[in-house]
């Protein structure tokens, strides 16, 4: 097992405090002095030199490759791009970036330095500092207000070994990538939510992403003959067969990591590479802790009572655990996704089924090159589970990601780190 560790944190705003005096009146007066790039829009696309900034998707590409940026650094670059060739006043930039707090100038300076590093080496592109006044981006920028094309997926249905209906979808074009189903998925609703948009864009870029809804949720059968961990592993094989894919890399997130690893151990001829995120080797019943067992049994009983209601208070427990860093929009999106994805009884049954998994004895049978990633501060599945998973797979590479989110958000540094590792690993496995 090879271990690499990343720690990347955005500089904290020093001496943050309320600033009701710096508000709309002054903002409009300052903002009126600056023009926008012709054709610019909140969700627009800006091209300059080798770069492409997609405001709606909140990503910066350089020659087609993602450039990691913190959320504030991205917004700093966007503001400079929209006023390319013009001086952006320090006061105005800080008011736009931190509208609800007062911060010191070194926070802005830090973000500008992050942007400069991201743009380094590109000819004809420069961020000029006008001492005591502000910053100017020197670049030839071409903007488009056209929205990116809608994601086009093809949904099909397959029949599992016991007759259960399984919904699966193709998204993108290129070599196949199969994603094992994770906690409560819905192949259609995920296209319109905010939490999975950046994942779907990444996974389907230059690839034919195959993903499916596990039995008991989404568009798959809500009344299957059974819901067990063994069913989940067999269902992944059903998707391979139905989609006509003989061999492909497999991505597993959360419970999907355990499913993917077990399938790879049993069918090494079909899995060319494994990427496992936030996974574990043992379910909550098999860890041998009475306290853990009692906690989950109580949780299951509560799920049966409070899962499907309009009030999201109970589902919020899961959302907060999965995404402690989520915005209000992301939180509401995941709460609603969970409600619409399955029934209270199925949610409880799925959680119960995951308590019985134990793949430790199967891990040495995995032949595929494997990348295991885990958030350092994951509260859903603590990082020691990811380490145990990587230790059990021969030659697995382990990467610790600095984050508290179980699944990484688009605007956190962890997303850029994951993207680099993911793309690099798949490129290596294709070349070998």
C-alpha positions as CSV (number, residue, x, y, z in Angstrom):
1,X,0.0,0.0,0.0
2,X,1.3,3.4,-1.0
3,X,0.2,6.4,1.1
4,X,0.0,10.0,-0.1
5,X,-1.4,12.7,2.1
6,X,-2.8,16.1,1.1
7,X,-3.6,19.0,3.3
8,X,-4.9,22.0,1.5
9,X,-6.9,24.7,3.3
10,X,-8.0,28.1,2.2
11,X,-6.7,30.9,4.4
12,X,-9.1,31.8,7.1
13,X,-10.5,35.4,7.1
14,X,-8.8,37.2,10.0
15,X,-10.8,39.2,12.5
16,X,-14.1,38.6,10.6
17,X,-17.0,40.7,11.9
18,X,-20.3,42.1,10.9
19,X,-20.2,44.9,8.4
20,X,-23.6,46.4,7.9
21,X,-22.1,49.7,6.8
22,X,-20.6,48.2,3.6
23,X,-23.7,47.4,1.7
24,X,-25.8,47.9,-1.4
25,X,-25.6,51.6,-1.9
26,X,-21.8,51.8,-1.9
27,X,-21.5,48.5,-3.9
28,X,-23.7,49.9,-6.7
29,X,-21.8,53.1,-6.8
30,X,-18.4,51.3,-7.1
31,X,-19.7,48.6,-9.4
32,X,-21.1,51.1,-11.8
33,X,-17.6,52.2,-12.7
34,X,-16.7,48.8,-14.2
35,X,-17.9,47.2,-17.3
36,X,-18.3,43.5,-18.0
37,X,-16.8,41.5,-20.8
38,X,-19.3,41.6,-23.7
39,X,-21.5,38.6,-23.7
40,X,-20.7,37.8,-20.1
41,X,-23.3,36.2,-17.9
42,X,-23.6,34.5,-14.5
43,X,-23.4,31.1,-16.0
44,X,-21.1,32.1,-19.0
45,X,-18.0,30.7,-20.5
46,X,-14.8,32.7,-20.8
47,X,-11.9,31.7,-23.0
48,X,-8.4,33.3,-22.8
49,X,-5.2,31.8,-24.0
50,X,-5.1,28.1,-23.0
51,X,-7.8,28.6,-20.4
52,X,-11.5,28.1,-20.3
53,X,-13.5,29.3,-17.2
54,X,-17.0,27.9,-16.9
55,X,-18.8,30.1,-14.4
56,X,-21.9,27.9,-14.2
57,X,-19.9,24.8,-13.6
58,X,-17.4,26.6,-11.4
59,X,-14.3,25.2,-13.0
60,X,-11.2,26.4,-14.7
61,X,-9.7,24.3,-17.5
62,X,-6.2,24.6,-19.0
63,X,-5.8,22.8,-22.3
64,X,-8.8,20.8,-21.3
65,X,-7.4,19.8,-17.9
66,X,-9.0,20.9,-14.6
67,X,-7.0,23.5,-12.7
68,X,-7.8,23.2,-8.9
69,X,-8.9,26.5,-7.3
70,X,-10.4,27.3,-4.0
71,X,-13.9,28.8,-4.1
72,X,-12.7,32.3,-3.3
73,X,-9.8,32.1,-5.7
74,X,-12.2,31.1,-8.4
75,X,-14.5,34.0,-7.7
76,X,-11.5,36.4,-7.7
77,X,-10.5,35.2,-11.1
78,X,-14.1,35.4,-12.4
79,X,-14.3,39.1,-11.3
80,X,-11.0,39.9,-12.9
81,X,-12.0,38.2,-16.1
82,X,-15.3,40.1,-16.3
83,X,-13.4,43.4,-16.1
84,X,-10.4,42.3,-18.2
85,X,-8.3,45.3,-19.1
86,X,-9.8,47.5,-16.4
87,X,-8.7,48.2,-12.9
88,X,-10.6,46.3,-10.3
89,X,-10.5,48.3,-7.0
90,X,-9.4,46.4,-3.9
91,X,-12.4,47.7,-2.0
92,X,-14.8,46.6,-4.7
93,X,-13.3,43.1,-5.0
94,X,-13.4,42.6,-1.2
95,X,-17.0,43.8,-1.1
96,X,-17.9,41.3,-3.8
97,X,-16.0,38.4,-2.3
98,X,-17.0,38.9,1.3
99,X,-20.3,40.8,1.2
100,X,-21.3,40.0,4.8
101,X,-18.0,40.4,6.7
102,X,-15.1,42.8,6.9
103,X,-11.7,41.2,6.1
104,X,-8.2,42.4,5.9
105,X,-6.5,43.0,2.6
106,X,-4.1,40.1,3.0
107,X,-7.1,37.8,2.3
108,X,-7.5,39.3,-1.1
109,X,-3.8,39.2,-1.7
110,X,-3.8,35.5,-0.9
111,X,-6.5,34.8,-3.4
112,X,-4.8,36.8,-6.1
113,X,-1.6,34.9,-5.5
114,X,-3.5,31.6,-5.9
115,X,-4.9,32.8,-9.2
116,X,-1.4,33.9,-10.4
117,X,-0.1,30.4,-9.6
118,X,-2.9,28.9,-11.6
119,X,-2.2,31.1,-14.6
120,X,1.6,30.9,-14.4
121,X,3.5,30.3,-17.6
122,X,0.7,31.3,-20.0
123,X,2.0,33.9,-22.5
124,X,0.1,37.1,-22.9
125,X,-1.8,36.7,-19.6
126,X,-0.9,38.7,-16.5
127,X,-2.4,40.1,-13.4
128,X,-1.0,43.5,-12.7
129,X,-0.9,45.1,-9.3
130,X,-1.6,48.8,-9.1
131,X,-0.1,49.6,-5.7
132,X,-2.7,50.8,-3.2
133,X,-5.5,50.6,-5.7
134,X,-6.3,47.2,-7.0
135,X,-5.6,44.6,-9.8
136,X,-6.0,44.4,-13.6
137,X,-6.1,41.2,-15.7
138,X,-4.3,41.6,-18.9
139,X,-5.6,39.0,-21.4
140,X,-7.7,38.7,-24.5
141,X,-11.0,37.3,-23.2
142,X,-13.8,35.9,-25.3
143,X,-17.1,35.3,-23.5
144,X,-20.3,33.5,-24.3
145,X,-23.5,33.7,-22.5
146,X,-24.7,30.5,-24.0
147,X,-25.6,27.9,-21.4
148,X,-23.7,24.6,-21.6
149,X,-25.5,21.8,-23.4
150,X,-27.8,19.8,-21.3
151,X,-26.5,16.4,-20.2
152,X,-27.9,13.8,-22.5
153,X,-28.2,10.3,-21.0
154,X,-29.8,7.1,-22.2
155,X,-31.8,5.1,-19.6
156,X,-32.4,1.4,-19.9
157,X,-33.7,-1.4,-17.7
158,X,-32.2,-4.8,-16.9
159,X,-33.5,-7.8,-15.0
160,X,-31.5,-9.1,-12.0
161,X,-30.8,-12.7,-11.1
162,X,-34.0,-12.8,-9.0
163,X,-36.2,-10.9,-11.4
164,X,-35.8,-7.4,-9.8
165,X,-35.9,-4.5,-12.3
166,X,-32.7,-2.4,-12.4
167,X,-32.4,1.0,-14.1
168,X,-29.1,1.9,-15.6
169,X,-28.0,4.9,-17.7
170,X,-25.2,5.8,-20.2
171,X,-23.8,9.3,-20.0
172,X,-21.0,10.7,-22.3
173,X,-18.9,9.0,-25.0
174,X,-15.6,7.2,-25.0
175,X,-14.1,4.3,-23.1
176,X,-16.5,2.8,-20.5
177,X,-16.4,3.6,-16.8
178,X,-18.8,1.7,-14.5
179,X,-20.0,3.3,-11.3
180,X,-21.3,1.0,-8.6
181,X,-24.5,2.3,-7.0
182,X,-24.1,4.1,-3.7
183,X,-26.4,5.3,-0.9
184,X,-29.8,6.3,-2.4
185,X,-29.3,7.1,-6.1
186,X,-31.7,8.3,-8.8
187,X,-30.2,8.4,-12.3
188,X,-32.7,11.0,-13.4
189,X,-32.9,13.3,-10.4
190,X,-29.1,13.4,-10.0
191,X,-28.9,15.2,-13.4
192,X,-30.9,18.2,-12.0
193,X,-29.5,18.4,-8.5
194,X,-26.5,20.5,-7.4
195,X,-24.6,17.9,-5.4
196,X,-23.7,15.5,-8.2
197,X,-23.4,17.8,-11.2
198,X,-19.6,18.2,-11.0
199,X,-19.2,14.5,-10.4
200,X,-21.3,13.6,-13.5
201,X,-19.4,16.2,-15.6
202,X,-16.0,14.8,-14.5
203,X,-16.9,11.1,-14.8
204,X,-18.5,11.4,-18.3
205,X,-15.9,13.7,-19.8
206,X,-14.3,11.7,-22.6
207,X,-15.8,8.6,-21.1
208,X,-19.0,6.5,-21.4
209,X,-20.2,6.6,-17.8
210,X,-22.5,3.7,-16.9
211,X,-24.3,4.1,-13.6
212,X,-27.4,2.5,-12.1
213,X,-29.9,2.7,-9.3
214,X,-29.5,0.0,-6.7
215,X,-32.5,-2.2,-6.0
216,X,-35.0,-0.6,-3.7
217,X,-34.4,3.0,-4.9
218,X,-34.4,5.4,-7.8
219,X,-35.9,4.0,-11.0
220,X,-35.1,0.5,-10.0
221,X,-37.5,-2.0,-8.4
222,X,-38.8,-0.7,-5.1
223,X,-40.3,-4.1,-4.2
224,X,-37.5,-6.6,-5.1
225,X,-37.6,-10.1,-3.7
226,X,-34.7,-9.2,-1.3
227,X,-32.3,-6.5,-0.5
228,X,-28.9,-7.8,0.7
229,X,-25.3,-7.0,0.2
230,X,-24.9,-10.2,-1.9
231,X,-27.7,-8.8,-4.1
232,X,-25.8,-5.5,-4.6
233,X,-22.7,-7.4,-5.8
234,X,-24.7,-9.6,-8.1
235,X,-26.5,-6.5,-9.5
236,X,-23.3,-4.9,-10.5
237,X,-22.6,-8.0,-12.6
238,X,-26.1,-7.7,-14.2
239,X,-25.2,-4.1,-15.3
240,X,-22.0,-5.3,-16.9
241,X,-23.9,-7.9,-18.8
242,X,-26.8,-5.7,-19.8
243,X,-24.6,-2.8,-21.0
244,X,-22.5,-5.1,-23.1
245,X,-19.2,-4.2,-21.3
246,X,-16.7,-7.0,-21.1
247,X,-14.1,-5.2,-19.1
248,X,-13.8,-1.7,-17.6
249,X,-12.6,0.4,-14.7
250,X,-15.1,0.5,-11.8
251,X,-15.7,3.4,-9.4
252,X,-17.2,2.8,-6.0
253,X,-18.3,5.5,-3.5
254,X,-19.3,4.7,0.1
255,X,-21.3,1.4,0.0
256,X,-20.4,1.2,-3.7
257,X,-16.8,0.9,-2.7
258,X,-17.4,-2.4,-0.8
259,X,-19.6,-3.6,-3.7
260,X,-17.0,-2.8,-6.3
261,X,-14.2,-4.4,-4.4
262,X,-16.1,-7.6,-3.8
263,X,-17.1,-7.8,-7.5
264,X,-13.5,-7.2,-8.5
265,X,-12.3,-10.0,-6.3
266,X,-14.9,-12.4,-7.7
267,X,-14.6,-11.4,-11.4
268,X,-11.1,-10.1,-12.0
269,X,-11.5,-10.6,-15.7
270,X,-14.0,-7.8,-15.9
271,X,-12.5,-5.1,-13.8
272,X,-9.5,-3.3,-15.3
273,X,-9.0,-0.8,-12.5
274,X,-10.7,0.2,-9.2
275,X,-11.3,3.6,-7.6
276,X,-12.7,3.3,-4.1
277,X,-13.9,6.4,-2.2
278,X,-15.0,6.5,1.4
279,X,-15.3,2.8,1.6
280,X,-15.1,0.1,4.3
281,X,-14.5,-3.6,4.7
282,X,-17.0,-4.4,7.4
283,X,-20.6,-3.4,8.1
284,X,-21.8,-2.0,11.4
285,X,-23.0,-5.4,12.7
286,X,-19.6,-7.0,12.0
287,X,-17.4,-4.5,13.8
288,X,-18.1,-6.2,17.1
289,X,-19.3,-3.2,19.0
290,X,-22.5,-3.3,21.0
291,X,-22.6,0.5,21.1
292,X,-22.4,0.8,17.3
293,X,-25.0,-2.0,16.9
294,X,-27.5,-0.3,19.2
295,X,-27.0,3.1,17.6
296,X,-27.8,1.7,14.1
297,X,-30.7,-0.4,15.2
298,X,-32.3,2.7,16.8
299,X,-31.6,4.7,13.7
300,X,-33.3,2.1,11.5
301,X,-36.4,2.2,13.7
302,X,-36.5,6.0,13.4
303,X,-36.1,5.8,9.6
304,X,-39.2,3.7,9.3
305,X,-41.1,6.5,11.1
306,X,-39.6,9.7,9.8
307,X,-37.9,9.2,6.5
308,X,-40.6,10.0,3.9
309,X,-42.3,13.1,5.4
310,X,-42.2,16.6,3.9
311,X,-40.3,17.9,7.0
312,X,-36.6,17.2,6.3
313,X,-35.5,17.3,9.9
314,X,-34.8,13.5,10.1
315,X,-33.1,13.3,6.7
316,X,-31.1,16.3,7.7
317,X,-29.2,14.1,10.2
318,X,-27.8,12.1,7.2
319,X,-27.2,15.2,5.1
320,X,-25.2,16.9,7.8
321,X,-23.1,13.8,8.4
322,X,-22.4,13.3,4.7
323,X,-21.9,16.9,3.8
324,X,-21.0,19.1,6.8
325,X,-19.6,21.7,4.5
326,X,-22.6,21.9,2.1
327,X,-24.3,25.2,1.2
328,X,-28.0,25.7,1.9
329,X,-28.8,24.9,-1.7
330,X,-26.8,21.7,-1.6
331,X,-28.3,20.7,1.7
332,X,-31.9,21.2,0.4
333,X,-31.0,19.3,-2.8
334,X,-29.7,16.2,-1.0
335,X,-32.6,16.3,1.5
336,X,-35.1,16.2,-1.3
337,X,-33.1,13.6,-3.3
338,X,-33.2,11.3,-0.3
339,X,-36.9,11.8,0.2
340,X,-37.8,11.1,-3.5
341,X,-35.3,8.2,-4.0
342,X,-36.8,5.5,-1.8
343,X,-39.5,4.6,0.7
344,X,-39.0,4.7,4.5
345,X,-39.1,0.9,4.7
346,X,-36.5,0.5,1.9
347,X,-34.2,3.1,3.4
348,X,-34.2,1.1,6.6
349,X,-33.8,-2.2,4.8
350,X,-30.8,-0.9,2.8
351,X,-29.1,0.4,6.0
352,X,-29.8,-2.9,7.7
353,X,-28.3,-4.9,4.7
354,X,-25.1,-2.9,4.8
355,X,-24.6,-4.0,8.5
356,X,-23.8,-7.5,7.4
357,X,-21.1,-6.9,4.8
358,X,-17.6,-8.3,5.5
359,X,-15.2,-8.4,2.5
360,X,-11.9,-8.7,4.4
361,X,-11.2,-12.3,3.2
362,X,-11.9,-11.3,-0.4
363,X,-9.6,-8.3,-0.7
364,X,-6.4,-10.3,-1.4
365,X,-8.1,-11.7,-4.5
366,X,-8.4,-8.3,-6.1
367,X,-6.1,-8.2,-9.2
368,X,-6.9,-4.8,-10.6
369,X,-4.8,-1.7,-9.9
370,X,-6.6,0.1,-7.1
371,X,-6.7,3.7,-5.9
372,X,-8.3,4.2,-2.4
373,X,-9.3,7.7,-1.3
374,X,-10.8,8.9,2.0
375,X,-11.6,12.1,3.7
376,X,-9.4,12.7,6.8
377,X,-12.4,13.9,8.9
378,X,-15.1,11.7,7.4
379,X,-17.8,11.2,10.1
380,X,-19.9,8.7,8.1
381,X,-17.2,6.2,7.5
382,X,-14.0,7.1,9.5
383,X,-10.7,7.1,7.7
384,X,-9.4,4.0,9.5
385,X,-11.9,2.1,7.4
386,X,-10.3,3.4,4.2
387,X,-6.9,2.5,5.5
388,X,-8.1,-1.1,6.3
389,X,-9.6,-1.3,2.8
390,X,-6.3,-0.2,1.1
391,X,-4.2,-2.5,3.3
392,X,-6.2,-5.5,2.3
393,X,-5.8,-5.0,-1.5
394,X,-2.4,-6.0,-2.9
395,X,-0.6,-2.9,-4.2
396,X,-3.4,-0.5,-3.5
397,X,-2.5,3.2,-3.5
398,X,-4.0,5.2,-0.6
399,X,-4.7,8.9,-0.7
400,X,-5.8,10.9,2.3
401,X,-7.9,13.9,1.3
402,X,-8.2,17.0,3.6
403,X,-11.9,17.3,4.0
404,X,-14.8,16.5,6.4
405,X,-17.3,15.7,3.6
406,X,-18.0,12.1,2.8
407,X,-18.4,13.0,-0.9
408,X,-16.5,16.1,-2.1
409,X,-18.2,19.3,-3.1
410,X,-17.3,21.3,-6.2
411,X,-16.0,24.4,-4.4
412,X,-13.7,22.8,-1.8
413,X,-9.9,22.2,-2.4
414,X,-10.5,18.5,-1.9
415,X,-12.3,18.3,-5.2
416,X,-9.3,19.5,-7.2
417,X,-7.0,17.0,-5.4
418,X,-9.4,14.2,-6.1
419,X,-9.7,15.1,-9.8
420,X,-6.0,15.2,-10.3
421,X,-5.5,11.8,-8.6
422,X,-8.5,10.2,-10.4
423,X,-7.4,11.4,-13.9
424,X,-3.8,10.5,-13.3
425,X,-4.6,7.0,-12.0
426,X,-6.9,6.2,-15.0
427,X,-4.2,7.5,-17.4
428,X,-1.6,5.3,-15.8
429,X,-3.8,2.2,-15.9
430,X,-4.7,2.8,-19.6
431,X,-1.0,3.1,-20.4
432,X,0.1,0.0,-18.6
